[in-house]
Amino acid sequence: MSSSPSPDALLGPADIRELAAVLGVRPTKQRGQNFVIDANTVRRIVRTAGVRPDDVVVEVGPGLGSLTLALLEAADRVTAVEIDEVLASALPATIAARMPDRADRFAVVHSDAMHITDLPGPAPTALVANLPYNVAVPVLLHMLDTFPSIERTLVMVQAEVADRLAAPPGSKVYGVPSVKANWYAEVKRAGSIGRTVFWPAPNVDSGLVALTRRTEPIKTTASRREVFAVVDAAFAQRRKTLRAALAGWAGSAAAAETALVAAGVSPQARGESLTVEEFARIAEHAEHADNKEPGQQ
């Protein structure tokens, strides 16, 4: 590890606005861009994420580099995935100017995180990101699925999304994101972030969600795709009983009931009461070929 960077290595509000002005960057709602302008907040995120000196961190949506610099203080190396060409091009110069002794430990990939399948350098061990609100859940699930080496994740998302991701079975906000995130990891709320640390300030509060990769995958003979098909069907009509909600998935209400009974799940239950393990058991009892995709995991 290098010596500690100087206290002014991180970006403050004036630095962010100056950088944006030089680059001609105006944060857009379309890309969910809200830049963190508070050094204490990014250090808190890194601390909460438990980033270690040997970690290879992947960051999605680094923007102007606020969190990136804080991650570089703590991790062995950081790879940032940025969809915006102007921001991606500017990041290496920002890192070189503010943390020159860590610049060789940083790489940027100009890409849409939803389409990324590999990263340069060593496999990532941690994912830490201020995720764009409009794509937070699909990006998180894609990264967890694509990079099984990611052991620990801390994401900042809209507070409502954070609540959904960390919700337990039986909760009013338990749903598709809760179950799918739990397929990969143990999930918990890890704090709240106010609106004033962003530029521009969003009109919603933000929340931190911590995910720790399961050491043992869910024990099931069904593939991830098959399990997720059951989850999607169950919550597409969440007010209905599973017998009715899964009728389309199973081919008929009677077939759904047969699968549910075989899985040890009440046909009168609703999706919001089931654990990911129970969804997996239901998937194992699918009898229709169109729900089976051999080789899909």
Helices and strands as residue ranges (DSSP letters): G 7-9, H 13-23, E 35-36, H 39-49, E 56-60, H 66-74, E 77-82, H 85-98, G 100-105, E 106-110, G 113-115, E 126-130, G 133-135, H 136-146, E 152-158, H 159-166, H 176-184, E 185-193, G 195-197, E 198-199, E 206-213, H 224-236, H 242-245, H 247-250, H 253-262, G 271-273, H 276-284, G 289-291
